[in-house]
Amino acid sequence: MMRLPAAAVILLFVLASAPAMAQEYGSVTGIVTSANNAAIPGATVTLWAIVDGVPVLAVVPNNPQYTSNFSSSLPGAYVFTGVQPGLYNVTAQWGESWFYAQVNLTGGTATANIVIPEYVDVLAIKEPTPVPTPKTYYTYVPVRVSSPLPQATAARSPGFGTLLALLSLLVAVLLLKRSK
């Protein structure tokens, strides 16, 4: 019977468990706007994973989150990072209005822009007066991203791969002791 050197056995177990150690994560980004393409700052955006056809709150950092305000370079934007590949609903809430977009993340970055048609600038109608008040007008401004959005990076995920690697190391040590 041919005997494999212990180093070859260790290498075999480590290489076999490598795919289990790596888990790819991506990101879901988008912009929440009104029907006339005005950015909506401060809208609540939530990421929902679709599990067996049922939406479940996705466990990712900053979920739910608010869209960026006008002090940022991209008002109305949101970014969820560390998202595992899969099917998701992204909901945006402003006041009593809820709208959503569905996105299928297969890796990298997926975009889900959401339009809330009923959005009205609340500050413009907050204080009614008998005299005419200046109206708030929105001008369409094309959104230009001056810097790239964060890109998804592959990250290691704890799992059975680490356990398998440790187990293979233990087997190799036992084989070495036995052969001496």
KAFENLIN-V876824 format. One line per field, one symbol per residue. ss: DSSP state (2 for helix, 1 for strand, 0 for the rest). phi: phi as a letter, one per 20 degrees, with the letter a starting at -180 (. if undefined). psi: psi as a letter, one per 40 degrees, with the letter a starting at -180 (. if undefined). A space follows every 50 residues. Layout:
# KAFENLIN-V876824
ss = ???
phi = ???
psi = ???
This chain:
# KAFENLIN-V876824
ss = 00000222222222222222211111111111100000100001111111 10011110000000110000000000111111110111111111001111 11111000111001100000022220000000000000000000000000 000111000222222222222222222220
phi = .edefgffffffffffegfffecedccdcrcecefemefdemfedcddee dlndfcgfecglcfbeffefeefcfnebbddmefgqecdddcccmeeccb cdcdedpmcddcecddfefcffffdfdfcfefdfeedddfcfecefcffg efcfcfcfaffffffffffffffffffffe
psi = hhhiidddddddddddeddddhhhiaihiihhiidffhihieihhhhhih hfehhhhhgiifhiiiiiaeeiegieiihhifhiiahihhihhhbehhii ihihheibhihgihhgdehhhdddedghieihihihihhhhhhhhdiiih iiihiihiaedddddddddddddddddde.
